[in-house]
């Protein structure tokens, strides 16, 4: 009977060792280890988060630049329309004065 208990204990110990290996592998994948420069999934997610924040800031700046340029273009359109109107008015005035 003692052999079965010893066998069971050995089996439990083997399972515990396998569980420890699995936990170690999961920990290495999440946090990293010396082999991968301690850059696991958590570190990569942090890097991606910082990169995403930078990209969002760049997009915000580009949107602001585009809106400023749109404003300048609309002002330029009004100025050009005014100039064309003045030229047409001057041309019509010259034609009728002759």
Secondary structure, DSSP 8 states (H G I E B T S, - for coil): -HHHHHHHHHHHHHHHHHHHHHHHHHHHHHH--TTTTT--HHHHHHHHHHHHHHHHHHHHHHHHHHHHHHHHHHHHHHHHHHHHHHHHHHHHHHHHH-
